[in-house]
Amino acid sequence: SQLRSKNCTINVEHCCCWQLHFVLMRGIFQRVLALWTLVEAGCPVWVSAMSKNDSLSIQISVSDLAVSINGADAIANGLFGVTAYEGGSLLAPDDPTSSRSDSSGAAWLRTWNVRSVGFPVPVNWYLPMENMTEEEIKTFLAPDPSSPGYRLWNGPWPHNTYPWGKWIPTVTAGGAEGFAYMLGTLPEATDPGDPSTGPLPKNATLYGVALAAMLQLARTADPTLRWAHIANEPNAHIFGLPAAEAYADFFTTAASVIKKSVPALNLGGPVLCWPLTTNQPGQNPDWFTWSTWTQPLLDRAIPAGVLDFIDFHSYDQRTMSVVSDTMTAAAYTASKYSRMLPSAITETSYTLTNETNSNLTAHFLQRTLPVLRDILQFAKHPDKILIRQEHDLGANAGGYFKFNTDPPSPEMLAYRALKPLRGTKLQVDEICSQLDLDIVVEVVHNPEISSIVIAVANFEAAVVSADIFVANLTSWIPGGPSQPRATIVHLNSSGLFPAQSWQQLLPQSLTVVTIPVAIDRVPSGVLKWQEFFALDTMTPAVDPNATEAVFRTVVPIEISGPIAAATLRVGIKGDSVRCPTWSAIVDGNNFTLSPSLTFRSGGCPARTQNCSLDQYSGRQTSWEDFQLDGWVPRLGNVSVELTSCTMNFPRSELPRSYLSFLSILLLEKNSTLK
C-alpha cells in the first residue's frame, strides 16, 4: 500500500520475497543492482524507471506469446499503402547513378515503407474506338510482345504519364504489392456503358473479357499480381436500390469471367465512396448504404464464388466506425455464407484546407494523428482489414490529399517511423492510470531484423509516463532486459527524431521502440482466438416502440472442449448507444455489461474511440468487447439476449437502434502450446 500511494510500480511474479528490499533501495547503482538481481533470479522486470511522478501513466506488459484471431497473427503489409492516380512517374526504375537513398522507384518505396500501391487501369486507354468482338479484344490485349495492347502497356505511352508495364516491376522490387483498379469503358461503338458513373455496360460478359485480358497483360509485368477491384465509387453516381441490384448482377457476371481467366486473383467490390453502413440524412431505411449497396452485392457475388474481399473508401471517418463496418461485413458473410470476408479501404485520408495543409502543427493534428490511429487500430484486426491505401502519390483531389511531398509530408514520416512494425503480433497487456487513457499500443516480433518492436501512439494532449515490462523474455534479450539496447524514435508535429528514452510519451505523438533479440528466438506459443458470429446483422430492436432496446439472436458455437476465456463482442447503432449499462443473457446466464468505455450515458466520451458519430447523419455507432467471466460454452446454438437501459425519450423521439453485429470469441485453453 505504501508503494501504491507513491505511485510506484513493481512486479514480483515468480520472485522470492527476500529480494523485494532491493527494489526499495535509493540511488542509481542500487537500482541497477536490484534489477539485475531479479533478472538473475529468473524474474520478469520493468525495463524503465520504477517511480512515477506524472498523473498520466501506462504500463505495457509484453509476452513471448504470439496472438492470433481467426488464424491471422501478423500485421498486414497492405496497411501501409498509397494510391497512384497521379504521380506514377515516381515509380520509374531506380537511377543507378543517383547518390540519394530515395532517388526514385523501388528505393523510394523502401525508404518510406510503402508496401501497397493501387494504380488505375482504365480499359479505354488501351482499346481502340472501333467496334470489337470478344476475340478481337483478346487478340488486341494479348500478353504477347507483338500485340498492340502489350506495346501500349509498356510504352512509349501516348497518354503521357502511365507506362505501368515498366513501373509495376519497380513496385515489387521495392517490396510493395500492386493493386489494379480496373476501370473505364469499352469502345463506344461496342458498349459505351461505365460501371463507375452509369449507365452500366449492357454486356457484362464482354466487359469481363476486356478486364480479364487487361489483367493478364498486367501480370506480364508482375506475375504475382493478386489484388484488383472493379469500378470506382458507383454509389456516387448510380442511385436507388434497383440500380444497385443491377450493379450487383453486372459485377457478378463480369467477375465470373475474370476469375476463370485469372483464378489466383483476389477480386474486391463494390468500391463504395463511403463506408458500408453510412446513413445519409433523409434516406430510408436506416443506414441505407448497407441494404442498398453492400448487402445486394454480397448476396449475389459470394454464392457465385467471385468476391474475395469487400472494398470501400473512407474519408474523414472515425477509425472505430470503420472498424465496426468491417466487423459487420465479416459477421454477415461468415454467418450467412460460412466464409468471413475481410475488407480493403482503397482510398482514405482526412481533409485539410490550404491553411492547415501548410501549417505543420495543424496538419499533424488533423491528419497524421488520425492516420496513425487508423493504422494501429486496423493492425489489431488482421483477420478483417487487409489493406489501407492513403490518397495519393500526386493528386490533391480537393482536400489536399497528397501523400508524397518535398519536404516529406508528416504521413510519410509516420510510415517511415513504423517501418520495423512487421511480423508476428505478440500478446500485450496495458494498465493505464485512467480507464479512458487515449493510447494505442501494438507489439510484434520482427524476425527480419531479430527485434521486438513496440509502437505506442499517445493521443493525449499531455505527457504520459510509460513502463515497458518484458515478461518471460529474459533469454531473448542479449545482456538481459534491465538494460536492453533499444533504438527509439519519436514522431510529433516537430518531425521524426531519435530519442534516448521511452519513459516519457510526448503529447500527441508516436513512439517506436526496437529492441534487438537473439536471432534464434521465436514465440513460445500462440494464443488462439476463434470467433463465432450471430445469425443476425444490421437488424432493428425487437420492439421499436419500446423505451428499451432489446435484441435477440443465436450464435452457433462450433468448438468443443475447455476454453481459457470468452468474450462477447457487440456492435450497436442508434440512440441506445447512450446507455451506461446493458444486460445480457447468454445461454441462460445473466451478465451486466458495465462499466464500459463506450456504452455510457450522454453519448460518446470525448476520449473514447470505439464510439463515434456517423459523419453524415449524426447517429451513433459503437462496438465493445465484454468478458463473459465464468461462462462455459457448449457445442451448438447459443441464445443471446441484449437489453439496454430504460431511455426516457419523448414518445415522438423513441430510439431507433440496430444490432450491427454480435459474436463470441473463445480462447483455446491449450493454445499456448507450440
N, C-alpha and C positions, 0 to 999 in steps of 0.2 A: 504493500500500500504506500510506503514511503517512496519507492521508485516511481509508482504510478503518479503520485502527487507532484513529483518533479518532472513529469513528462519524459521519463527515460524509457528506453526500450532494451530489454534483454531477451534472449531465448535460451532456455536451458534444457530443451528436449534431449533426452539420452545422455545428459551430463550428470556428473556426480555433485552432490550438494556442497562438498567441501571446496569445490572450485569457484563457488559464487563470489567469494571475497575478492578474487582478482578483479572482477568486473567493477567493484566499488572503489578501487584504487583511483587516486588522482594522478595527473601528470601523463605526459605523452609516453614516456618509457614504460610506465606501469601498464598503460592501456594496451600498448603493443604486446607486452609480455602476457597480459591476460588473454588477449585474442589468440595468440599463438599457443598458449597452454590449452585453451579449449579446442583448438584445431588438432593439436597432437592427441587429445583425448578422443578424437573422432566426433566432436560436437559440431553441429552446424552453427555458424556465427553470422552476425550482421557485419557487412563489409564496409560500413561507413561509420561516422561518429555516432555514438550512442546517446548523447544528450541532446535534447530538443529545447529550443527556446522560442520557436516560432509557433504561432497559433494554428497554422495550417500545416499538416504533415501527412505523409503517406509512407507505409511500409510495404515493400514489394518482395514477396517471397517466391523464389524461383525453384522449381522442382527439376529433377532429372528425368521426369516422366513426360513423354510426348502426349499430346491430346488430339483426339480425332472426333469428328462429328459426322455421322453417316458415311464413314470411310474416308473423309477428307482430312488430311493432317498437315497440309503445307499452305503457306500464303500463296495465292495465285499471282503469278508474274503479270498477268493482264491488268492488275490493279494500277500499274504504273504505265498507263497508255496515253496516247495522244491521237487526235485526228489530223489528217493531212489533206484537207480540202484545198488549201493553198500552202505555199512554202515547201512543196515537194522537192525543189532543187537542192534543199539542204541534204537530201538523201542521195545525192550524187556519189559515185565511188570516191573513196579516200584519195587525197592528193599525196602521193609518196614524197613529194619534195617539201611539204609543209612541216614546220617545226612545232606547230600548235597541236596540243593533245586532243583538241576538239575541232580540228580543222573542218571536217565535213563527214557526212555519211555515217559509217559504222563507228568511227571514233566519237562522233558527237553523241550517238545513241548510248555508247558505253559510258561516256563521261557523265551524262545527265540521267542515267538509269532509266531510260525509256525502253520498255520491254514489250509494248504492243503498239502497232501503228495501223490505223484504219485509213484506207485510201479509196477514193471514188473510182468506180469503173462504169461510166455511162456507156451502154452498148452502142448508142447512136454515134459516139466518137469513132467507132471502128467500122461500122457498116455503111455502105453507100446508100444513096437516097432512093434508088430504084426499087421496084417490087422484087422480092426474093422469096423463093420457096425454102422449105426446110433443108433440103440437100444443098442448095446454093449457099445458105447461111453457114452450114457446117463446113463446106469447102472453102469459103472465103475466110473463115476464122480458124482453119485447121492449125493445130500446133506443129507446124512444119515450117522451116525457114523459107520455103518457096511460096507460102501463102501470102496474100495481101495483108490479112489481119496480123500475121506474125511480124511483117515488116513495120506496120503501124505501131504495134505493141512495143517494138524495140527501137523505134526511131530510124532516121530523123523524124521528128514529130511535128506535124503541121499545126498542132494546137498550142505550141509554144513552150509548155512547161511540164508535160506529164508523160515522159517515156518510162512507164512503170517497168517495162521489161528489163531496163538497165538498173533501175533503182531498187526494185524488190530484193535482189540478191544482197544489196547493201544492208537492208533491214535485217536479214538473217545473219549476216556477218557481224552485225552489231549486237547480236544476242537477243534481238526482238522477234516477235511473231507478226506477220502481216495479217490484215483483216480486210477482206474485199467487200466494199459497199456496192452491191450490184444494182445499178440504176438505169434510167434512161428509157428510150423508146425504140421500137423497131422502125425501119424506114417508113416514112409517112404513107407511101403508096401501098405498103404491106399491111400495116396496122398502126395508126397514129396514137393509140391509147397509151397512157402513162400511169403506172400503178402508184406513183407518188402524188401526183396532182389531179388525176382523173381526167376524163373518164378512163375506166380500166381498159386495157387491151382486150379486144374481142376474142383473140385466140391465145389463151393462157398456155397451151401446149407449145405453140410456136415461140412464145416469149421464153418459156423454159428452155427450149432448144438453144436459143441465142445466148442465154446466160450460161448454160452448161458449156457451150463452145468457148465463151469468154473465160470461164474458169479453167477449162483445160489449157487454154492459152496462157493464163496466169501461172499455172503450175509448171510451165516450161521454165519460168524464172525462179520459182520456188516449189519444188516437188513436194515439200512438206506443208504447203499452204492448207490450212484446215478450218479457217473461220470465214464466214460470209453471211450477209443478210440480204434480203430482197426489199427494194424500195426505200423511201425515206419520208417519214412523218406523214403517212397517208391521212391520218385523222386531222391534220391541219388544213386539208383541202377537200376531203370527201366526207360529207356529213350524213348523219342519220343511220339508224340501225339497218335498213335494207342494204344501203351501200356498204356498210361494214361487213355484213354477212356475205355480200357478193365478193368483197375483197378476200375474205377467208377462203371462199371457194377458189378464187383465182390463185391465191398463194399456194394452196394445197396442190392444185393441178400443176403449176409451174415448178414447184419444189419437187414434186414426184419425178419429173423429167430430170432435174438437176441431180437428185440423189442417185438415180440409176446410172447417170453418166459419171458422177464423182462420188462414189459411196463413202469415201473416207472424210468427206466434208462435213463439218458441223454447221448447220444452217439455222439462222435465227429470224424472228419476226415478233410482232408486227412493226417494230421500229417506230413506236409512238413518239409524238413530240413532247409528251409529258409522261409521268409515271402511270402505273397500271390501274390505280383506283381513283384518279383525280375526279373531284366533284365540282363541276362548273356551276356558278350561280344560275338558278332558274331551270336547271336540267332535271329531268325525271327519267329513270329512277335515281335514287341517291347513288353517288359515286358511279356515275353513268359510264365512265371510261371502261370500267371492268365489264359490265354487262353488254356494253355496246361494241367494244373493240376487242378486249382481251379474251373474254370467255368464248366468243364465236370462233376465233382462230384456234384456240386450244382444243375446242371440241371437234374441229374438222381435221387439223393437221396432226395432232398426236395419234389418233386412231390410224391415220394413214402412214404413220412412221416417218414423217418428213420434217418434224420440228425438233431440234436438239437443244435449243435454249430460247429464252424469252428476252427480247431485245427492246429497249426503250431509251429515251433521252430524259435528262433531268437537269433543269436549270433553276437555281435559286431555291431548291427544295431542301428542307431539313433532312439531315442524314438518316435519322431513325425512321422518318416517314418512308424513305426509300427502302430501307432495310425491311420495314413492315410489308411493303408491297412485294418484295422478293420472297418473303415468308408466305404471304398469301398465295402467290403463284406456286410455290413449292408444295404447299399443303393441298391445293386444288388438284394439281397434276398427280401427286402421289396417292391421294385418297381415291380419285376417280379413275385413274389410268395405271396405277401401280408403277409409275415412272416419274420420280421427282425431277422436274426440270429446273436447272439453275438459270440465272439471269446475267445479262450483259448490259451495262449502261454505256452506250456507244457515242454519246455526246453528253458532256456535262461541264458546268462551270458556274460561277457566281458573278452577277452583273456588277460592273464598275462604270463610273462616269469618267469623263476626261480628267476631272479634278482628282478623284480617288485613285484612278489608274496611275497618275504621275506622282502622287503622294505615297511614298513607300510605307509609311505607318498605316495609313488608311487602307492601302492595297493589301497589306499583310493581314490586317484585322478582318477586312470584309471578304477577302477571297482565300488567302493562303491558309488561315486557320480553319475555315470550313473544309477546304481540300484535305488538310491533314486529318480532320475528323472523319471525313469520308473514307480515306484510305485505311486508317487504323480500325475503324468500326467495321468496314467491309471485310477486313482481314480476319475478324472474329467469326465470320460465316463462310469459310472456304467451300462449303458444300452448296451454297446458294448464290454466291456472287463471284463470277469468274473474271469479269473484265470491267474496267472503268477507264474511259478514254476522255482526257481533257481536251477541250476545244481551244486552240488549233495551232498547228505549226506556223501558219501565216495569216489566217483570216481573223479579223476582228469581229465580224458578224453582229455589229450593232451594240455589243455590250463590252467591248474591249476584251473579247475572249481570245486572247493571243498568248499561247504558252511560251513560245520562243521569242526572246528579245535580246538586245545587246545594249547595255549590260544585262546579265541573266535576270529573268523575272524571279520573284520570290517563289513561284511554283517550281521553277527549275531547281532552285536551291533546296526546296523541300524534297523533291525527287532524289537529288544527289545525297542529301543527308540520310535518306532511308535506303541507300544502295545496299548496305550489308543485310538489310532485313529480308532475308530469303532463307528458305529451308523449313525444317520441321518445327511446328508450333510446340512450345513447352507449356506445361501447366504453371500458372501463375496465380497467386492469391494476393489480394490487396487489402490492407487495413488503413482506413482513412480517418483523420481526426474529425471529419464531418461526414454525415451519411451521404450528402449530395455533392461531395467534392468533385469538381468537374475536371477529371483527369482520365486519360485513356492510356492503357499500357498494353504493349504487345511484346512477346519474347519468343525468340526462335533459337534453335541450334543450326548454325550455318556451317555445314561440313566443307563447303568450298574454301572457306578461309579459316576453318577449325576454330570457331568462336561461338560464344553465347552473345546474342545481340538483344539489347533491351531498348525499346523505343518508348519514351514517355512524353506525351503531349499534355502540357499544363494550360488549360483554357481559363484558369482563374486570372483575375487582374491583380494578383498578389504573389509574392514568393511563397513557394511550398517546400518545406524541408522533406528530404527523401532518404530513406534507408533501403538498401537493397540486400536481401537476405538470400543466400545461396544454399539451400538445403540439399544435403546428400551429394554435393558437388565438390567436396574437398579433394577428391582424387582427380577431378577433371582439370583443376587449375594449377599450372606449374608454380611451385613455391607456396601453394596454399591460398585460400580465399581471403586471408586477412589483409594481404597487400597485393591484390591482383594487378597485373599490367593491363590497364584499360585505356582504350582510345575513346575520348569523349568529345562530342561536338554539340554545340547549341545552335539553334536557329530561332531568331526573332525578327522584329521589324528592322533591326540594325544589320542583319545579314547572317551568314553562316560562319561560325568561328570555333576554333578548338577551345576546350575547357580543361581545367585541372581536376574538377570535382563534379560529381553528380548530386552532391548533398543539398544543393540549392537549385530547385527548378525555377527558372526565371519566369516572371509573369508572362502569360500568353506566348508560350514558346514550345519548342520541341527539343528534347534531349535524347541523343542516341549514344548508348554505351556499348562498346565492343570489347569483350573480354576473351583473350585467347585461351583455348583449352587444349588439352592433349589431343594429338591428331587421331588417336585410335578410339576416342570416346564416342559412344552412341547412347541415346536414351535407354534407361534400364527397362522400360516397358511403355505401354500405351494405355492411356485412359480412354476407353472406347464408349462413346455416347451413341445410342441409337434413338431415332426419333420416330414416333408413331402419330399419324395425323388423324384428326377427327374427320368424320364424313361430311361435315358442313363447313363451307367457307362463304364469306360475304352474305350472311343470312341475317335478317332482322330479328329483333327480340320477339319472344313468343307472343306477348300482348303489347302491341304498340300504343295502346291507350292507358297503360298502367304507369304508375309513378315509380315503379322499379323495373329495371331491365333484367329479363330472365332469358337465359339461353340454355337449351338442352341439346346434347349431341352424344355421339358414341365414338369411342376411339378403339379400333381393332388393335389389340396387342399381339404381336407375333413372336415374342421371346419368352422362353420358359427358363426356370432356374433362378438362383438367387441374384439379387442386384445390390449394388453399393449405394445407389442414390436414385431418387426420382424427382423430376422437375415438371411442373405444369407451365406450359408456355401459352399465353393468351394474348390475342390481338383484338382490340376493340376500336370501333369508330363511332363517333357521335357524342351526344351530350353526357352520357353516363360515365365517360372518362373522368368527369369531375368528382366521382365518388371517392371518399377517403378509404373506404373498406369495401371489399366484396366477400361473399361467402361462396364456397364451392362444396358440392357433394360429389366425390369421386368414388364410384363403385360402392356407394353406401357409406363412405367415410366422410365426416364433416371436417372442413378446413376453413379457417378465416384468413383471407389473403390480405394481410396487413402486418406491419406497416409496409408501404410501397413507395417507391420513388416517383411513380407515375400516376397511379390512380389516387389523386389527392383532391380534397375539397378546394374549390377555387380554380381548378384547371391545371395548366402546366406550370410547375415550379420553374423559376427563371433559369436555374442551372441544371435542369434535368433534360436529357436529350432523347430519351425513349419517347417522350410525349411531345407532340408538335402540332401546330395548327396547319391545316391544309391551306396552302398559299392562295388557292383560288376561291375557296368557299368560306374560310374562317372556321370550318368544322374541325373537330379534334380527332386525332388518330393516335393510338397508343398501343404499345405492347410491353409485356413484362414477363419475367420468369419467377415462379414461386416454387419453393421447396415443398415437396409432399413428405414431410418428416413422418417416419413410421409406417408409411403405406407399403404394402406388399402387393405387387401387381400379379395378375393371373393371366393365363393364356385365354384369348377370346375377346369379345366385345365388352368394353368397359364404359359404363354410362357416366356422363359428366353433366352436372347442372350448375350454372353460374347465376348468381343473383346479386344485383347491385344494391347499394344503399337506397333508402327512400329519398326521392328528389322532389322537393316541394315546388314544382313548376306550376304556374297558372295553367288551367286546363287548355288554354289556347296555345301553350308553348310546351306541350308534352314532349319528352325527349324522344328523338329518333336514334336508335342505337343498333349497331350491327356487330356481329361476331365475324371479324375478318378472317381469323383462323384460330385453331386450337390444336395443341399437340402435347404429348407426354414424352419426355426424354428420359431414358433409362441408362444408367452407368453400369456396365457389366461388372459383376463382383470380382471376377478374376482377370479383369482387363489389364492389370498392372504387370502381368506376366509377358515375357517377350513372345 
